[in-house]
């Protein structure tokens, strides 16, 4: 604990010294601006100079025996963020989300730092001086990895790694790693691998033998003189192999998409309405699916616990059938590689009749979650789907926050998937919003056609039934498909 205090004082002292130097610098006026050459985007220099610690991020265990066990298999990480827009609270919330992502990936978070800059440094992302200070934090904490709360360019990551002397990964690589751990289905694994290769391709790094030429022509087969050519470098060979693998994965995913489209078309042809559950990761989508359908899908208090879409049959309070689909969770700045790879899965949302947009009411900034999810939905063309905002975890949320969300959103309801509060009201709301059969029929079904009568009860809206000598006389509203099958029994 003493070491932590000394380090904090050291970093704080450096910031104060730098601020004091600037205050006495003749190039600045009393307001702190450059006297000549004001660049129009100055920030408070003291905040900009300070590499500020964010408290409460450490997930290091206190039991020494458990710590020793976990150190054998878990990475010990320091988080770093560059705050260039928004408020300080936004920057800290973003770093706390990064800490949750790191913990989900199996790491132990030791510390987190935020630096205030007008824009990220094109060379080292956070500036060489601050990278040196980050190096001191890494040494003091005994970390072996730094995670940047942004997507780093290939040269930025290499430059930062050269200074801090430990492995550096960015937010995108971390999310891809979590997806790789959680993918279970064949399609999910293929989508994640495609996203990882898309991320890796521009970041291949070669040196030494990787940059030397391979034997060309027949030289590789031992043909000797007169058959040697320049050939490919190893890094060029790696690129070609990655491109070939990506092409193969795209074909596999396209084949799987065809199978899913066939199932979806079958549901459409039977006019079974579809409802999709979407929302921020860990908002409680799977818990809500289980509560509405008894699906029994995996529920964990963990980011991206669900990657493979689950479709279950459900029923409205008035007996109409519909399908309910759970989808992968979204996150702020979801890597575009993942959006592209999972596009075929996310189309489940775009093709649905109704969207249940689940929001974590207990989150510090639920409005930002709503914006992030809508940004991804716009990418996959799902903006025209009718939307209900479902404010989940209402039992844990601040009542004022819940009221604010319910007032700001046109169609919204507060529920708790854990306790069941509000679930019955949600079922009734879903029933009201789903499309209803609208073709009136007047038929007499023979008593040996109980199958058609059963379908009418499942798929149609029954107005009246009456048992007669020839069969069951039914007035109902039906779908076009069902109308065609009932034509032979229409009452004359």
N, C-alpha and C positions, 0 to 999 in steps of 0.2 A: 504493500500500500504506500510505503514511503517513497519507493521508486516512482510510482505513478504521480505522486505529488511533486517530486523534483522535476519530472519530465514536463508536467503541466506548467510549472513555474518557468522552466527553461523556454518552452514554446511561447508562453505569454510574454516573457521578458523580451524575447526577440521581436515579437509583434510590436510591443510598446517602443522598443528602441527604433524600429523602422518607422513607426508613426512619428516619433519625436524628430527623427532626422528630416522627414518630409515637412513637418511643421516649421522648421527653421530654414528650409531650403529656399534660397532667394528666387527660384523659378516659380514658386507658388504664391498666390495672393492670400489675403486673410481668410477667404472662403475656401481655400484649399484647391483652387483651380490653377492650371498652368497659365502664367501671365501671357505667354505667346504660344500659339499653337494648340488651343483647347480643342480636343478631339470630339466633343459633343456627347460623349458617353462615359463620363467620369463616374466612379463609384466611391463610396466612402473608403479612404485609403487604409484606415486601420482595420476595417472588416476585410478588405481585399488582401491585406498582408497577412492576416492571421489564419493559421491552419487550425480551425476551431474543433475541439473534441466534442463529440455527441455522446452524452452519458446514457447509460442504461441499455447498451447494445450487447454487452458481454454475455455469452452463453456458456462460459467456462464453468465446469463443475467444481464444487468445493471438496467433495469426497476424494481424497488423494488416490485411493485405490482405483476408483472409477476413472479419474483423470488419466492415470497411467495406462489403464486399459484402452481408453478412447484415443490417447495420443498415438497408439500403434496403428490406428486405422483411419483417423480423421485428420483433415487438414486444419491448421490453425491460421485464421485469416484476419487481416485488417482491412476494413472497408474505407474507401476514399470517394468523396464526391466533390464535384465542382459546381458551385451555385452561381448561375449566371442570370437567372430570371426567377420571378415569383418571390414569395416571402421566405423568411428564415424557417418558418414552420413547415412550409412546403418542402424545403430542402431536407429538413430533419425527418419528415414523414417518408420521403423517398428513400433515405438511408435506412430507416427502420424496416421498410419493405424489403430492401436489399438484404438486410440481416436475416429476415424471415426466409428469403430465397436461399441464402447461404446455408442456413440451418437445415432447410428441407433437403439440400444437396448433400448433407452429412458433415458439414464443417462446424468448427467451434469458432464463434466470433469473439475476438479479443478486444477490439477497439474500432472506433469509426471516427474519421476526420472529414471536415468540410472546408473547402477553400472558396472564398468569394472572388470571382473574376468576372470581368465584363464579357469575356468569351473564352472558351478553352484554348490553351496554347497549342498551336499547330504542330509543334515539335514534340513536347513531352506531356501534353494534355493539361498538366497543372503547373507547368513552369519548372525549370531545373532547380531553382532554389527551394521551392516547396517540395519537390521530389526528394531532395536531400533530407529535409526535415521528416518526410514520410519514412525515409530509410531509418532515421533514428528511432521513430516509433516502432517500426518493424523489429529492430534489434532489441529494444527494451521489452517488447511483448513476447519475443521469441516466436514470431510468426513465420510461416513458410510460404504464404500466398497473400497477394494483394488483389482485391476485387474492386474494380472501378465501376461507379454507378452511372455508366454511359456506355455507348458502343465506341470502342477505340479503333482508330485506323491502324493498319498493320505497322506503319512506321512509328506511330505514337506508342503502341504497346511495346515494341522492341526498345525504343528509347527509354521508356519508363522502367522497363525490366533491367536495362543496363545500369540504371542508377540505383534502384532499390535492391538489386542483387538477389531477388527471389522471384518466383513465378508470378506473373501478372495476367489476370484474365478480366474480361469485361462482362457487363450485365448480360449481353446477348449469349456469350459462351456459357454463362452460369445457367440461364434458362434452358438452353439446349441440353445441358448436362442433366438437368432435372427431368426433362422430357424423355431423355434416353433411359433414365432409371425407371420411369413409371410406365413406359409403353409396354403393353402386354399383347395386344392383337397383332396379327401379321401386318395389317394395314397401318396401324399405329407405329410399328417399328420402321416400316418402309418410309413413312412420312417424316419421322424424326431423322432417319439416316439421310434422307434427301436434304433436309434443312441443314444438318451438320456439314454435309459436303459443300453446300452452297456457301456456307460461312467460311469453310476452310480454304476453298479454292483460291481466293485472292490473298490468303495469308500464308501460303507455303513459303518456307524460308530455307534457302539453300546456302551451304558453304562447304569448303573442302571438296570431298569426293562428289558431293551432290551437284557441284557445278562443273565437274569434269565431263568430257565427252565419252559416251559409250561407243563401242565398236560398231561401225555401220556395215551394211552389205552382208557378205558372207563371213566377215572376220570373226563374228561372235561364234560361228560354228566351227572355227579352227581351220579356215581355208587358207590362212597365211598371206604371203605378200601379194600385192596387187588387188586385194579385196577389201582393204580398210578404207572407211570413209569417216566423215565427221560425226555422223550419228546424232543421237539425242543426249542432252544432259539428263541426269537422274531427275532433276526437278521438272523438266519437260515431260519425262516419262510419267511421273506422278500426276501431273496435270491431265495428261491424256487418259490415264486410268480412271481418274476421278470423273472426268467428263463422260466416259463410257459407262461408269457405274450409275451416274445420275440419269443418263438416258434410259438405262434399264429400269431404274426405280420408277421413273415417270410412266413407263409402259405398264409396270405392275400396278401402280396406283390407279391408272386409267382403267385397267381391267376390273379392279375391285370397285371402282366408282360405278361401272356399268351394272354390276350385281346389285349395288345399293339402289341405283336408279330404278332397276326392275322391281324391287320390293316396294319402293316409294310409288311407282306407277300403279302397282297392284292395289295399294291402299287408296290411291286417287280414283281408280276406276270403280272401286266400291264406295266411293264418296265418304270415306272415313275421315273426319276432320283431324288435323294434326296440330299439336301444341309443342313448341320448343322452349326449353329452359336454357337461358343464357345469362351470363353475368361475370363479374370479377372473380378471380380465383379465390377460393376459400370463403365465398359469400354464403355457402350452404345450399348449393344447387342439388347435390346428390341427396342431402337430408330431406329436401323438399320433395324430390322424386319419390323417395321411400315413403314419406308421409302421405302422399297423394295416391300411390299405387301399391305400396307394400313390396317394392321391387327388390329390396335387399341388396342394393349395390354398395360398394365400398364407400365408407364415410370416414374421413380422417381430418383432424384439425391440422391440415398441412396444405401448402400451396401445390396446385396442379396434381391433386390426388386422382382426378379423373381425366384421362386422355382419350379413352375409347368411347364413342357415343353409345348410349343405351336407349333403346326404344321399348316402351312398355305400353300395354293396353290399359286404358282408364275409362271411367264411366261418370257421366254427369249425374247430379241428384235426381234428374227426371228420366234417367235410364239410357241416354244416348251414348254410344261408344265414341271414343277418340283415342289418338295415340299421343304419348308424352315422351319427348326425346330430351335426354340429358346431354349437354355438349361440353367440350373442353372449356376451361376457364380462361378469361382474358386477363391481361395485366397492362399497366401503363407502359407505353413504348414496346408493345409485343413485337419481337423481331420479325421483320418483313419476310425472312426466310421461312418462318413458321406459318405465317398467314398464307403464303403461297403453297407450302407443302400440305397444309390442312384445309385448303380451299374446298376440296371436294366434300370433306366432312362438314364444314361450316355451311355448305349449301343446304343442309338439313334445316337450318334456321331460315334461310331466304325462301324456301319452298313451303314453310309452315303457314297455317291459317292464323295463328296467334302466338305471340312471343311473351313469355314470362321472364322479364328482366329482373333478376334477383340482385338485390343490393344489401351489403352488410351494414345494417343500421348502427352497429357499434363501432364502425371504423371512424378514425379521427376526421376524415374528409370524404364522406360518401359521394358528394357531388363530383369529385374528380374521378371516382370509380365509374360513375354513370357516363361521364364524358369519354373516358378511355374505351369503355365497351362500345359505345355508339360509334366511335371512330373505326373500330375493327368491323362492326356490322356494316358500316358504309363501304368498307373495302370489298366486302363479299356481296354487295347489292341487296342487303336485307333491310333497307331503310323504309320500305313501303309496307312492311308487315305490321299489323295492329299490335300495339305494345301495352302491357300492364307492368308497371313498376311494383315489384314485390319487396317491401322493406323487411328483410329477414332479421332474426336475432333481436326482435323488439323487446324481449325480456331482459336483454343486456344493454340496450341502447338508452341514451339520454332521451326522455320523452320530448324535450324541446326539439331535438334533432329529428326525431320521427315526425313530429307535427310539421316541421319546416319542409321535409321531403314530401309529405302528403299534400301540403298546400301548393308546392312549386310544380308538382307533376300532375298532369290532367287525369290520368287513370292510374291510381296508386292505392295500395292496401298494405297494412302492417301485419305481419305474422311472426310466429316463432315455430320453426320446424321442430325444435327440440321439445317444446311443451305442448304443441298443437294449437296454441292460441291463434285465432284468425283463419285456420285452415278451412273450416266449413264455409266462412264468408268467401274465401278464395275460390272454393269449388263452385259456389253459386255465381260468382263473377265470371269464371271461365265459361260456365254454361250459358250465361247471357251473351257473351262476346263471340262464341263459336257460331259459324254459319248454320242455319237451320234448313231442313228440307222445305221446299216451298211449292211443290206441285200437288194439287188436291186430287185425290182418287176416291172413287166410290165402288167398292168391289165386294163380291161374295165368294169367299174362299171355301172350297169343299173341305169336309172334315178330314180327308186324307192328305191335305196339303198343310199340315201343321208346321212344316219347315218354313213356308212363306209367312205364316202368321207370326212365327218366332222372329223372322227377319224384320217384319214390320215393327215389332216391339223393340228390336235392337237398333234399327237404322232410321226409323220414321217417327213422325210425331202423330200419335193416335188421337183422333178427335172423338170418335165413338165406336163401340162394338156392340153387336147384337146377334144372338144365336137364333138362326132360323132353321127351317126344315132342310133346306138345300146346303147349308153351311153357315159360316160366320160372316155376317154383314159388317164391313169395316169402312168408316170414313177416316182418311188419314192424309197427311202431307208427306210426300216421299221425294226421293232423289230421282233424276232422270233414268238411271240404271234400273232402279226398282220399278219405276213406272212401266218400262218396257216389259218386264217380266210379269206384271200384273194385268197387262192389256187383255189377255184371254179371259180374265175373270171379272171384267168391268160389268157393272150392273146396267142393264139395258133400260 
